[in-house]
């Protein structure tokens, strides 16, 4: 009688699903929060997420448009959960960016940024290996410096 091999000695099969690495901004936000720099993570996270939403959905925004105007007039129902998450992130961003210093809930910032970048159209921006070369993103390691709005418009603080 043939002896069957011991199942404990068989190598573990490789997973059959692809693991998606997170976009670089997610790691950068996590790093800043871990270093206790939640306000900086919030500012970087919101500005990058807004620029990525514009890019993912092909939104052209005039330079003079404020963040509030963008959220009010350019977010649409067909954007899915991003249309809910981005205003929530902005609600944290506005008092930190334009008001006196306030404590920033790092866990909430992290959760919102992760949720935004888990949405399909936003995540798919980063699937292209040449993404960093094609689009300038502020504060992302490996990306060239420049515009937060895309390759043709210079970044301007609002």
ChimeraX attribute file (.defattr): number of C-alpha atoms within 10 A of each C-alpha:
attribute: neighborCount
match mode: 1-to-1
recipient: residues
	/A:1	3
	/A:2	4
	/A:3	5
	/A:4	6
	/A:5	8
	/A:6	7
	/A:7	8
	/A:8	7
	/A:9	7
	/A:10	8
	/A:11	7
	/A:12	8
	/A:13	6
	/A:14	6
	/A:15	7
	/A:16	6
	/A:17	6
	/A:18	6
	/A:19	7
	/A:20	9
	/A:21	11
	/A:22	14
	/A:23	18
	/A:24	15
	/A:25	22
	/A:26	22
	/A:27	16
	/A:28	17
	/A:29	26
	/A:30	21
	/A:31	14
	/A:32	18
	/A:33	21
	/A:34	13
	/A:35	10
	/A:36	12
	/A:37	15
	/A:38	23
	/A:39	22
	/A:40	16
	/A:41	26
	/A:42	29
	/A:43	20
	/A:44	19
	/A:45	27
	/A:46	23
	/A:47	19
	/A:48	20
	/A:49	22
	/A:50	21
	/A:51	18
	/A:52	25
	/A:53	22
	/A:54	19
	/A:55	17
	/A:56	16
	/A:57	15
	/A:58	9
	/A:59	15
	/A:60	12
	/A:61	14
	/A:62	9
	/A:63	13
	/A:64	10
	/A:65	12
	/A:66	13
	/A:67	14
	/A:68	13
	/A:69	12
	/A:70	17
	/A:71	17
	/A:72	12
	/A:73	10
	/A:74	14
	/A:75	20
	/A:76	13
	/A:77	9
	/A:78	9
	/A:79	16
	/A:80	13
	/A:81	12
	/A:82	25
	/A:83	18
	/A:84	15
	/A:85	16
	/A:86	20
	/A:87	19
	/A:88	15
	/A:89	24
	/A:90	21
	/A:91	13
	/A:92	19
	/A:93	23
	/A:94	15
	/A:95	13
	/A:96	18
	/A:97	15
	/A:98	8
	/A:99	9
	/A:100	7
	/A:101	10
	/A:102	11
	/A:103	8
	/A:104	20
	/A:105	13
	/A:106	20
	/A:107	12
	/A:108	15
	/A:109	25
	/A:110	21
	/A:111	14
	/A:112	20
	/A:113	23
	/A:114	19
	/A:115	15
	/A:116	24
	/A:117	22
	/A:118	17
	/A:119	14
	/A:120	13
	/A:121	18
	/A:122	21
	/A:123	17
	/A:124	13
	/A:125	18
	/A:126	17
	/A:127	13
	/A:128	10
	/A:129	9
	/A:130	9
	/A:131	13
	/A:132	18
	/A:133	12
	/A:134	13
	/A:135	21
	/A:136	21
	/A:137	25
	/A:138	20
	/A:139	19
	/A:140	19
	/A:141	13
	/A:142	11
	/A:143	16
	/A:144	15
	/A:145	14
	/A:146	17
	/A:147	17
	/A:148	23
	/A:149	26
	/A:150	18
	/A:151	13
	/A:152	11
	/A:153	12
	/A:154	12
	/A:155	14
	/A:156	10
	/A:157	8
	/A:158	8
